[in-house]
Amino acid sequence: MNRKLFLLVYGLLMVCGCSAGLPSFLKRPPALSEESFRRQALAHEKKSELQQALLAWRAAACLDPADAQIPGIIQSLERDIAAAAQSHFSSALDYYQAADFVQARREILTVLRLLPGHPKALHFLKVRLNGMDQQVYKVQRGDSFVKIAADRYKDASKAYAVAYFNDLDPNKPLPVDTVLLLPVLKPEHLCTRKDMDGWVERAQKALEQKQYKEVLALCDKIRLESPGHPKLRALTDEGRLGLGRQLLEQKENLAALEEFKQVTPGVAGRDQAIREARKFIQRQAVQEKIRAAQARYDSGAYSGAIVICEEILAQEPSHAKAKALLHASHYHQGKQLLDRGEEASAIEKLRDLGKDYQDTAQLLVLAHARLNARAEECYRQGVKYFLNEELELAIESWKKALALSPDHPKARQDMDNATRLLDKWRGLDQ
């Protein structure tokens, strides 16, 4: 059974339920066919089990893709399911407005049984039918957010809370017959207008004194009581900008960046502050890399120091400390190689430094002198082999001499002569 068909069958079983145990066709290898699923689909349709019928038709389509009728049946059934779901959702709204929450919940659950992902039904179940800490109110002629808040909470400043909990714009008029959800607030949450004004005044004073954490704490209290308060957003944004700048001064760059990001987009200074924080973060990262490179340099791990410095210079080509550390690492690594007798590798490391760097010129002269001496030794050994008529060994020795000193005055010429002579000897042997 292919994967798609398996998932369809599994979904059909889950929708149908399994309280009576596994169906008999799962207890032994089933004889699946398009016709068997067609019969199941028709049976479900007769019982108005539309979702189960849809799954059965989809399984039938997988088993017989050539059947041209099934896709049309599926589309028709999907339309029927959508229409049924909408009908039940409308009924749920009617029951809800009539304050019959039990029936409203049943209708919403029916919608979700038909269309498990129905967004409006999910929202309705989660928000409007979730618990008993809310009341329903239908807007009357002459109502406004302010009037409703004053009547319900004895505090007109709660107008913004009413708008917030119903996801409405507090600056727009309320249409008559709109159904509102009014949260039931505990007495300790029913602060007076005087309390709210006091919090705002304290937040403004804390802002002037650059006590930004206090500003944000007061904004949290204001938001809890009046989420749409007209001064809340500006106070919060200024508090976050100020706190972020303080964090930058304390070198808490990541924390500062998080504060700046929470400022409302478009607020003056936000984008500049974010760029500044990111620059500090990058600078801090470079400083940490420099410290790591310095630690490796101090311990004699020059290769590691070189790798880190090259990474820094790839981002900041003019970074003076990285350049200096890179040159020093190359210099000391070159000296190490020279001490180990690896003159060619030492020359490669020291050559890029420039002859003016410390005693690099003398080290390069020494390295080349050693290479030339070893090349001359190999050359003379080759001459001995040649005189003993051991041409192959002579050629190998001269190759080594050229590898050490490519410009050796005699090695290449003698090697070419020996090679030609060896070829002639081999020709005579044949």
Secondary structure, 3 states (H helix, E strand, C coil): CCHHHHHHHHHHHHHHCCCCCCCHHHCCCCCCCHHHHHHHHHHHHHCCCHHHHHHHHHHHHHHCCCCCCHHHHHHHHHHHHHHHHHHHHHHHHHHHHCCCHHHHHHHHHHHHHHCCCCHHHHHHHHHHCCCCCEEEEECCCCCCHHHHHHHHHCCHHHHHHHHHHCCCCCCCCCCCCCEEEEECCCHHHCCCHHHHHHHHHHHHHHHHCCCHHHHHHHHHHHHHHCCCCCCHHHHHHHHHHHHHHHHHHCCCHHHHHHHHHCCCCCCCCHHHHHHHHHHHHHHHHHHHHHHHHHHHHHCCCHHHHHHHHHHHHHHCCCCHHHHHHHHHHHHHHHHHHHHCCCHHHHHHHHHCCCCCCCCHHHHHHHHHHHHHHHHHHHHHHHHHHHHCCCHHHHHHHHHHHHHHCCCCCCHHHHHHHHHHHHHHHHHHHC
